[in-house]
């Protein structure tokens, strides 16, 4: 089964995204998710689950509200792409279920139970929000969204709902404490948990240096 059309669709919709949700992000997620799937579930390169992992990785952000202003229309486009793939209905539906229910924001108020393939994609997506690349993406998105780097007067908020996450006043540094440093505790796979701890330590070291240089209070 070829992923050419899926990759082309992903690249066409995400290639020039300035928020850190570009096609290179999709490629990194696909690579990480495959490694997690093979490592945690002992699958080989011929397993149909690996196709699901790859397809969902490339498609997961194409329907995200940060990337498209019309999520429902984009989802219809994704369905058309998958309808032309030589896959079974259960495979198609698993890919659609993963990309619609894996995001951090969508799981704030209701925790969706994903397939093993979905857990791998979700963990890989979280891992790309951590470590050095996670730091870079956080500041890229913050700049795009018009956020300040930090402001001691803007306090860290406990995020409980989708609306809190999308619309509260924050800063890029606050985002580390409101979301990013918590991701390691929400991983579902063995490899995901291990790598998340390593990348989170790197982020904490960065924040310690930032606090020392600026005098901003440690919010942990």
PLY file of the C-alpha trace (Angstrom):
ply
format ascii 1.0
element vertex 220
property float x
property float y
property float z
element edge 219
property int vertex1
property int vertex2
end_header
0.00 0.00 0.00
1.41 3.33 -1.05
1.38 6.41 1.14
2.21 8.74 -1.75
-1.20 10.41 -1.95
-1.42 10.76 1.82
2.05 12.31 2.04
1.26 14.62 -0.87
-1.97 15.75 0.79
-0.16 16.35 4.08
2.64 18.29 2.45
0.23 20.34 0.35
-1.65 21.49 3.42
1.21 21.84 5.89
4.42 22.59 3.99
4.51 26.31 4.79
2.83 26.28 8.20
4.66 28.77 10.49
3.34 27.42 13.81
5.53 24.33 14.16
2.84 22.06 12.68
4.48 21.78 9.27
5.22 18.77 7.09
8.58 18.22 8.77
6.67 17.82 12.04
4.48 15.17 10.39
7.58 13.37 9.12
9.17 13.35 12.58
5.97 12.04 14.15
5.73 9.29 11.53
9.33 8.21 12.16
8.95 8.26 15.95
5.58 6.51 15.91
6.97 3.68 13.78
9.87 3.19 16.19
7.51 3.13 19.16
5.12 0.70 17.46
7.87 -1.76 16.52
9.58 -1.42 19.92
6.52 -1.67 22.16
4.37 -4.09 20.20
7.11 -6.16 18.52
5.66 -5.68 15.05
7.52 -6.09 11.78
7.55 -3.96 8.63
4.72 -5.94 7.00
2.16 -5.43 9.77
-0.98 -3.51 8.69
-0.77 -1.59 11.93
2.41 0.06 10.70
0.49 1.45 7.72
-2.12 2.85 10.12
0.62 4.44 12.21
2.24 6.08 9.18
-1.02 7.28 7.62
-2.36 8.74 10.87
0.98 10.45 11.55
0.96 12.25 8.21
-2.71 13.20 8.47
-3.12 14.06 12.15
-2.54 17.82 11.92
-4.19 18.39 8.55
-7.55 18.60 10.35
-6.28 20.53 13.38
-7.95 23.89 14.04
-4.50 25.50 14.28
-3.84 24.52 10.66
-7.25 24.82 8.99
-10.12 27.25 9.46
-12.61 24.66 8.19
-12.03 21.43 10.07
-15.13 19.66 8.75
-14.29 20.33 5.10
-10.71 19.21 5.63
-11.96 16.02 7.26
-14.12 15.36 4.19
-11.00 15.75 2.05
-9.15 13.26 4.23
-12.02 10.78 3.88
-11.82 11.09 0.09
-8.06 10.41 0.17
-8.58 7.32 2.33
-11.46 6.10 0.15
-8.97 5.82 -2.72
-6.50 3.79 -0.66
-6.49 0.00 -1.02
-7.45 -0.60 2.62
-10.27 -2.27 4.50
-13.06 -0.32 6.17
-11.77 -1.10 9.72
-8.31 0.19 8.75
-9.81 3.37 7.31
-11.99 3.92 10.37
-9.08 3.38 12.77
-7.04 6.07 10.98
-9.98 8.47 11.14
-10.60 7.69 14.81
-6.95 8.34 15.67
-6.66 11.71 13.96
-9.97 12.95 15.38
-9.33 11.91 19.00
-5.59 12.08 19.68
-5.02 15.79 20.25
-4.13 17.21 23.66
-6.98 19.72 23.55
-9.60 17.11 22.68
-8.56 14.95 25.64
-8.76 17.63 28.32
-12.41 17.04 29.15
-12.76 13.46 27.95
-9.99 10.88 27.70
-10.39 8.97 24.45
-9.24 5.35 24.37
-7.13 4.88 21.25
-5.96 1.72 19.53
-2.36 0.61 20.08
-1.52 2.30 16.77
-3.19 5.47 17.96
-1.27 5.44 21.22
1.99 5.30 19.26
1.03 8.26 17.07
-0.22 10.25 20.07
2.97 9.61 22.04
5.14 10.51 19.05
3.22 13.76 18.62
3.75 14.59 22.29
7.45 13.78 22.03
7.82 16.29 19.21
6.52 18.93 21.63
9.39 18.14 24.01
13.17 18.50 24.00
15.09 20.87 21.75
12.59 20.70 18.91
9.77 21.24 21.40
11.40 24.41 22.68
11.82 25.70 19.13
8.22 24.87 18.24
6.88 26.51 21.39
8.49 29.83 20.56
7.52 29.56 16.88
3.87 29.06 17.84
3.99 31.74 20.52
5.32 34.29 18.05
2.72 33.32 15.46
-0.05 33.65 18.07
1.19 37.06 19.20
2.15 35.88 22.68
4.82 37.56 24.77
7.85 35.42 25.59
7.10 35.90 29.28
5.49 38.38 31.63
5.79 37.89 35.41
2.39 39.52 35.83
0.64 36.83 33.75
0.25 33.85 36.05
0.34 30.20 35.07
-3.19 28.83 34.80
-4.43 25.30 35.44
-5.94 24.22 32.14
-9.09 22.12 32.52
-11.12 22.63 29.34
-10.68 22.97 25.59
-11.76 26.61 25.87
-9.19 27.28 28.60
-6.49 25.83 26.41
-7.34 27.76 23.27
-8.42 31.13 24.59
-6.82 32.03 27.92
-4.19 34.75 28.14
-0.76 33.20 28.43
2.91 33.53 27.48
5.26 31.09 25.80
7.12 30.42 29.04
3.82 29.81 30.84
2.99 27.23 28.15
5.85 25.07 29.37
4.29 24.87 32.84
0.67 24.74 31.69
1.20 21.88 29.23
4.63 20.79 28.04
6.19 19.69 31.35
3.08 17.59 32.04
3.25 15.53 28.86
5.71 12.96 30.20
3.12 11.89 32.76
0.50 11.26 30.09
2.43 8.93 27.79
0.91 5.53 26.97
3.86 3.49 25.66
7.08 2.25 27.26
9.36 3.91 24.74
7.28 7.07 24.82
7.59 7.36 28.59
11.34 6.78 28.53
12.04 9.30 25.78
9.63 11.84 27.29
11.56 11.81 30.57
14.82 12.51 28.73
13.37 15.33 26.65
11.55 16.86 29.62
14.80 17.02 31.58
16.33 18.95 28.69
13.43 21.42 28.81
13.74 21.82 32.58
17.45 22.59 32.17
16.55 25.23 29.58
13.95 26.77 31.90
16.45 26.85 34.77
18.88 28.75 32.57
16.09 31.08 31.42
15.10 31.76 35.02
18.69 32.49 36.01
19.23 34.90 33.12
15.93 36.76 33.51
15.15 36.39 37.18
11.69 35.01 36.34
10.27 32.89 39.18
10.26 29.11 38.77
6.59 28.13 38.51
7.06 24.44 39.34
0 1
1 2
2 3
3 4
4 5
5 6
6 7
7 8
8 9
9 10
10 11
11 12
12 13
13 14
14 15
15 16
16 17
17 18
18 19
19 20
20 21
21 22
22 23
23 24
24 25
25 26
26 27
27 28
28 29
29 30
30 31
31 32
32 33
33 34
34 35
35 36
36 37
37 38
38 39
39 40
40 41
41 42
42 43
43 44
44 45
45 46
46 47
47 48
48 49
49 50
50 51
51 52
52 53
53 54
54 55
55 56
56 57
57 58
58 59
59 60
60 61
61 62
62 63
63 64
64 65
65 66
66 67
67 68
68 69
69 70
70 71
71 72
72 73
73 74
74 75
75 76
76 77
77 78
78 79
79 80
80 81
81 82
82 83
83 84
84 85
85 86
86 87
87 88
88 89
89 90
90 91
91 92
92 93
93 94
94 95
95 96
96 97
97 98
98 99
99 100
100 101
101 102
102 103
103 104
104 105
105 106
106 107
107 108
108 109
109 110
110 111
111 112
112 113
113 114
114 115
115 116
116 117
117 118
118 119
119 120
120 121
121 122
122 123
123 124
124 125
125 126
126 127
127 128
128 129
129 130
130 131
131 132
132 133
133 134
134 135
135 136
136 137
137 138
138 139
139 140
140 141
141 142
142 143
143 144
144 145
145 146
146 147
147 148
148 149
149 150
150 151
151 152
152 153
153 154
154 155
155 156
156 157
157 158
158 159
159 160
160 161
161 162
162 163
163 164
164 165
165 166
166 167
167 168
168 169
169 170
170 171
171 172
172 173
173 174
174 175
175 176
176 177
177 178
178 179
179 180
180 181
181 182
182 183
183 184
184 185
185 186
186 187
187 188
188 189
189 190
190 191
191 192
192 193
193 194
194 195
195 196
196 197
197 198
198 199
199 200
200 201
201 202
202 203
203 204
204 205
205 206
206 207
207 208
208 209
209 210
210 211
211 212
212 213
213 214
214 215
215 216
216 217
217 218
218 219
